[in-house]
Amino acid sequence: MNYKPMFEFASGDSLGNAQVFATKVEALGSAQDRFRVWTLPGLALTSGRSARGLVLFYASGRGNVSRGMPTGYSADETSDPVTYRWTAETGDASLPILEAA
């Protein structure tokens, strides 16, 4: 079983994206990194968007409207194939897409 990082909102919604990790530890590590970026006051990202702007983008990636700032995070099991790996040293790293033989 693989794992997807999920973000919880005050509305009770839980949203994720296409990231899938091989282990729950990786999914939670990735979610924790992103949660910190989104919830630290006054943090601006290198792209010039605010942390709140990234939340709007992240939630809209699944066709959903913004739910505001996340209030927590978790990792859900999925049968989707692994698309990322995460380490404490390097953070998220996209894996190459392999075509079926």
N, C-alpha and C positions, 0 to 999 in steps of 0.2 A: 504494500500500500504506500502511496505517495501522499504529500501534504501541500496544501495551499495556505498562504498567510491570509487571514481574514481580519477586517477591522470593524469594530462594534461602534454604533452610534447611539446617542441618547434616545432616538426614536425606536430603538429595538432592532433596527436593521443591522445586518452583518454583510459586508461587501468585500470582494476580493478582485483579483484580475487574473491574467493568464499565467502568472508565475506558479510553477509547481516544483517542489523540492523532494529529494529522495528520503529525507528524514524529517521528523517533527522538530528536532533541534534546529535544523537549518531554516525551516519555515518560521519558527518562532523567533530566531535570531534576526532574520530579514524583517519580520513584522516589527520587532522591537526597535531596530534601527530606523525604520520609516516612521514609526509612531513618535520617536524622540524628535525627529526633524519636524514633523507636523505640529507637535504640541509645545515646542520651546518658544516662549514669547519673543517676538522681534526677530526671529531667525529669517534671513533672506537666502534663497537658494542662488546658486551661481547663474542660473538662467535669468535671474531678475524677477522671477515670480515669487510671491510670498508663499509661506508654508500653506496658508489657507487656499491659495490658488491651485496648489498641487492637489489638495484634497478634492477640490471641484473637478479637476482633470481626472483624477483617479476614479472617482465614483462615476463620472460620466462615461468612462471607458466601457462600462457594461450596460450602457443605455439608461442609466439611472440619473436622477437629479441629485444635486448635492444634499448631503445630510448634515453639513456642518463639520466641525472637528470631530475626529474619532475620540471615543471615551475609553477604548480598550482594544485589545487584539487577541487573537487565538490562532490555531491552526486546525484546519478541517482535513479529514482523510479524503482522498480522491483516487480514482483509477486512471486519471489523466496521466500522460507520460511526463517525465521529468523534463523541465525546460530551463532550470536554473540550478546553480549551486551557491552556497553561502558559507563563508568562513569569517570568524571574528577579525582576522587580519585584513581581508580584502573586501568583505561585504558581498553583495550580489554579483554573480557572473553568469551571463547568458551562455547556454550551451549551444553548440552547432546543431542545426536541424538535420536529422538523418532521414533520408528517403527509404521507404520500405523496399526490400530487395524483391 
